[in-house]
Amino acid sequence: MLDVLVCPFDKESELELFEFKTRPMGNIAQSEEKKRRSESGLKSNNNRAQGSTVKPCNTVDMDNDVVIEDGMLFCNSCLRFYPIVEEIPIILPDELREKNNDLDILRKWSNLLPEKVVKRSLPWHL
C-alpha cells in the first residue's frame, strides 16, 4: 500500500513509514472469529467436538504481514508528517490538524523518530 501513497501536500513525493507499534495481521481473523462466536452463542474453540461447523473467517495465511497500530508517515520533500493512530493514518491539510495532538504524538514517539522528523517537521516540530 505504501508504494501507491504520495504526499497529499505536494502530490508527488513518496512517504517514508515509521512503525512504532504493530501486530500480525493474523490477529484480525482471530478477533473476528471470537466476535462471531460470541454473537452466535458459541463460547469455546471446542465446538467441533460438539458438531459445530463454524470455520475461521479467514483461512489465508497472513502471519507474515503486519497491521500498523501506531506509526508515522513522513514526506522528505515537504517535511510534513502524518501520524498513524489506532491503525488510522491521519492525513489532513495543515489548517485542519490539531496542533496539541500532533505535538503529543511527536513527544510520545520522539525516541523512535529521526531528528529530521522531531526537530524539523511541518506543520510543527519539537
C-alpha positions as CSV (number, residue, x, y, z in Angstrom):
1,M,0.0,0.0,0.0
2,L,2.8,2.4,0.8
3,D,4.0,2.2,-2.8
4,V,0.8,3.9,-4.0
5,L,0.7,6.6,-1.4
6,V,2.1,10.1,-2.1
7,C,2.3,13.2,0.0
8,P,-1.1,14.9,-0.1
9,F,0.6,18.3,0.2
10,D,2.9,18.2,-2.8
11,K,1.0,15.3,-4.5
12,E,4.1,13.6,-5.9
13,S,6.6,12.6,-3.2
14,E,6.7,9.2,-1.7
15,L,6.1,8.8,2.0
16,E,8.5,7.3,4.5
17,L,7.0,4.9,7.0
18,F,8.0,4.7,10.7
19,E,6.4,1.8,12.6
20,F,6.0,2.2,16.4
21,K,3.5,-0.5,17.3
22,T,2.5,-3.4,15.1
23,R,0.7,-6.7,15.3
24,P,0.4,-9.6,13.0
25,M,-2.5,-9.4,10.5
26,G,-3.5,-12.9,11.6
27,N,-4.9,-11.4,14.8
28,I,-7.6,-9.8,12.8
29,A,-9.0,-13.2,11.8
30,Q,-8.7,-14.4,15.3
31,S,-10.5,-11.4,16.8
32,E,-13.3,-11.6,14.2
33,E,-13.7,-15.3,14.9
34,K,-14.1,-14.6,18.6
35,K,-16.6,-11.9,18.0
36,R,-18.6,-14.1,15.6
37,R,-18.6,-17.0,18.1
38,S,-19.8,-14.7,20.9
39,E,-22.5,-13.3,18.7
40,S,-23.7,-16.7,17.7
41,G,-23.7,-18.0,21.2
42,L,-20.6,-20.3,20.7
43,K,-18.3,-20.0,23.7
44,S,-15.3,-22.2,23.1
45,N,-12.9,-23.4,20.5
46,N,-14.1,-26.9,21.2
47,N,-17.2,-26.6,19.2
48,R,-16.1,-29.1,16.6
49,A,-16.4,-31.8,19.1
50,Q,-20.0,-30.7,19.6
51,G,-20.7,-31.0,15.9
52,S,-20.3,-27.3,15.1
53,T,-19.4,-26.3,11.5
54,V,-18.0,-22.8,12.4
55,K,-14.8,-22.2,10.5
56,P,-12.3,-19.3,10.9
57,C,-13.5,-16.3,8.9
58,N,-10.1,-16.0,7.1
59,T,-8.1,-19.0,6.0
60,V,-5.4,-17.0,4.3
61,D,-2.0,-17.1,6.0
62,M,-1.5,-13.5,6.9
63,D,1.1,-14.1,9.7
64,N,3.9,-12.6,7.6
65,D,2.1,-9.3,7.2
66,V,1.6,-6.7,10.0
67,V,-1.0,-4.1,10.9
68,I,0.5,-0.8,12.0
69,E,-1.3,0.3,15.1
70,D,0.8,3.4,15.8
71,G,3.3,4.9,13.4
72,M,4.1,7.9,11.2
73,L,4.2,8.8,7.5
74,F,6.8,11.4,6.6
75,C,7.4,13.3,3.4
76,N,11.1,14.0,2.9
77,S,10.3,16.7,0.3
78,C,7.9,19.0,2.1
79,L,8.9,17.7,5.6
80,R,5.3,17.1,6.7
81,F,4.4,14.2,9.0
82,Y,1.2,12.3,9.2
83,P,0.6,10.2,12.3
84,I,-1.0,6.7,12.3
85,V,-3.1,6.3,15.4
86,E,-5.0,3.2,16.3
87,E,-4.4,1.9,12.7
88,I,-5.8,5.1,11.1
89,P,-3.5,7.4,9.1
90,I,-4.4,11.0,10.0
91,I,-3.8,12.7,6.6
92,L,-5.2,16.2,6.9
93,P,-4.3,19.5,5.5
94,D,-2.4,21.8,7.9
95,E,-5.4,24.0,8.7
96,L,-7.4,21.0,9.9
97,R,-4.8,19.5,12.1
98,E,-4.9,19.6,15.9
99,K,-1.5,21.1,16.9
100,N,-1.7,19.8,20.5
101,N,-2.5,16.2,19.3
102,D,0.3,16.2,16.8
103,L,2.8,17.6,19.3
104,D,1.7,14.9,21.9
105,I,2.4,12.2,19.3
106,L,5.8,13.7,18.4
107,R,6.7,13.7,22.1
108,K,5.4,10.2,22.7
109,W,7.5,8.7,19.9
110,S,10.4,11.1,19.7
111,N,12.9,8.5,20.9
112,L,12.0,6.3,17.9
113,L,12.0,9.0,15.3
114,P,15.0,10.5,13.4
115,E,15.9,14.1,14.2
116,K,14.6,15.3,10.8
117,V,11.0,14.5,12.0
118,V,11.3,15.6,15.6
119,K,13.2,18.8,15.1
120,R,12.3,20.0,11.5
121,S,8.9,18.5,10.5
122,L,6.0,20.6,9.4
123,P,3.4,21.9,10.2
124,W,5.1,21.9,13.7
125,H,8.0,20.2,15.5
126,L,9.6,19.9,18.9
